[in-house]
Amino acid sequence: MTFKVDFKVRDYECDVQGIVNNSVYFNYLEHARHEFLHAQGINFAKLAEDKINLVVLRSEMDYKSSLRPGDAFYVVVKLERVSRLKFGFRQTVYRKADQKVMLQALVIGTALNEKGRPFLLAEIDKLFE
């Protein structure tokens, strides 16, 4: 399953070099993951009320090129199973003007129950079928 979210670089996301600060990409990726899960009917607020937390365990990011102010871009999200209890989001940032890959990432997560123990949330498990 592939999912795409559109963005545009805002001036304040850039550093003194005139490029998007590396830490801002974490925000782009997180927003895209949340939109992906929301589109699948997974509600973060409801999970938190039920004392279930989706957490990031590991992030790997390969910066390929830099986005600049005003660049239109999109983030592609693909979900994959990593292990019995872990899932991964393969995410790629593309600049719209030329479809150039700007960043590739793998973000690995799991769900934690109210006792802080990891488990695979049924709603996520269904997405692998």
TITIGU-751204 format. One line per 5 residues: their letters; for each residue x, y, z of C-alpha. Coordinates in nm, 3 decimals, padded with zeros to 5 digits. Layout:
# residues N
A> X,Y,Z ~ ...
END
This chain:
# residues 129
MTFKV> 00.000,00.000,00.000 ~ 00.135,00.342,-00.100 ~ 00.015,00.679,00.031 ~ 00.117,01.033,-00.067 ~ 00.098,01.370,00.114
DFKVR> 00.167,01.705,-00.054 ~ 00.367,01.986,00.111 ~ 00.530,02.321,00.033 ~ 00.845,02.447,00.206 ~ 00.783,02.748,00.430
DYECD> 01.055,03.011,00.467 ~ 01.089,02.963,00.844 ~ 01.180,02.595,00.793 ~ 01.509,02.696,00.632 ~ 01.840,02.764,00.799
VQGIV> 02.104,03.031,00.727 ~ 02.221,02.829,00.426 ~ 01.880,02.882,00.262 ~ 01.786,02.515,00.271 ~ 01.542,02.314,00.480
NNSVY> 01.703,02.238,00.815 ~ 01.769,01.866,00.855 ~ 01.552,01.845,01.169 ~ 01.246,01.975,00.980 ~ 01.236,01.657,00.771
FNYLE> 01.138,01.466,01.087 ~ 00.825,01.684,01.103 ~ 00.741,01.624,00.737 ~ 00.778,01.249,00.781 ~ 00.577,01.241,01.103
HARHE> 00.291,01.438,00.950 ~ 00.285,01.204,00.649 ~ 00.276,00.896,00.877 ~ -00.008,01.044,01.082 ~ -00.205,01.127,00.766
FLHAQ> -00.145,00.772,00.639 ~ -00.274,00.619,00.963 ~ -00.570,00.859,00.977 ~ -00.663,00.758,00.620 ~ -00.665,00.396,00.741
GINFA> -00.907,00.484,01.023 ~ -00.646,00.475,01.300 ~ -00.715,00.753,01.551 ~ -00.418,00.861,01.767 ~ -00.635,01.049,02.018
KLAED> -00.863,00.750,02.070 ~ -00.566,00.516,02.110 ~ -00.415,00.749,02.373 ~ -00.749,00.754,02.559 ~ -00.734,00.374,02.557
KINLV> -00.379,00.392,02.697 ~ -00.225,00.263,02.374 ~ 00.067,00.455,02.231 ~ 00.223,00.423,01.889 ~ 00.593,00.495,01.928
VLRSE> 00.896,00.535,01.706 ~ 01.180,00.298,01.793 ~ 01.428,00.391,01.521 ~ 01.468,00.643,01.240 ~ 01.707,00.612,00.948
MDYKS> 01.729,00.905,00.709 ~ 01.937,00.937,00.394 ~ 01.956,01.298,00.278 ~ 01.996,01.307,-00.101 ~ 01.947,01.676,-00.182
SLRPG> 01.811,01.991,-00.018 ~ 01.469,02.148,-00.043 ~ 01.455,02.529,-00.064 ~ 01.195,02.794,00.025 ~ 00.880,02.758,-00.183
DAFYV> 00.961,02.410,-00.316 ~ 00.652,02.198,-00.363 ~ 00.714,01.837,-00.267 ~ 00.541,01.523,-00.151 ~ 00.612,01.237,00.085
VVKLE> 00.533,00.880,-00.016 ~ 00.458,00.639,00.268 ~ 00.472,00.259,00.241 ~ 00.403,00.034,00.538 ~ 00.599,-00.287,00.590
RVSRL> 00.623,-00.551,00.857 ~ 00.961,-00.552,01.030 ~ 00.900,-00.826,01.288 ~ 00.620,-00.983,01.490 ~ 00.586,-00.666,01.699
KFGFR> 00.735,-00.396,01.477 ~ 00.625,-00.218,01.163 ~ 00.818,00.015,00.937 ~ 00.731,00.316,00.729 ~ 00.944,00.349,00.415
QTVYR> 00.919,00.714,00.328 ~ 01.053,00.907,00.031 ~ 01.048,01.284,-00.020 ~ 01.018,01.394,-00.385 ~ 01.050,01.749,-00.519
KADQK> 00.750,01.801,-00.750 ~ 00.926,02.019,-01.010 ~ 01.153,01.738,-01.130 ~ 01.049,01.430,-00.926 ~ 01.397,01.428,-00.772
VMLQA> 01.439,01.215,-00.457 ~ 01.537,01.450,-00.177 ~ 01.533,01.208,00.116 ~ 01.473,00.840,00.187 ~ 01.382,00.716,00.533
LVIGT> 01.285,00.409,00.730 ~ 01.098,00.476,01.053 ~ 01.036,00.170,01.271 ~ 00.766,00.166,01.535 ~ 00.544,-00.045,01.756
ALNEK> 00.247,-00.005,01.985 ~ 00.276,-00.002,02.364 ~ -00.006,-00.118,02.588 ~ -00.099,00.048,02.919 ~ 00.181,-00.147,03.093
GRPFL> 00.437,-00.022,02.839 ~ 00.469,-00.361,02.671 ~ 00.503,-00.376,02.292 ~ 00.239,-00.541,02.076 ~ 00.116,-00.520,01.718
LAEID> -00.204,-00.318,01.705 ~ -00.480,-00.517,01.530 ~ -00.569,-00.221,01.306 ~ -00.211,-00.207,01.179 ~ -00.183,-00.585,01.148
KLFE> -00.486,-00.578,00.913 ~ -00.299,-00.343,00.679 ~ -00.054,-00.625,00.596 ~ -00.327,-00.855,00.463
END
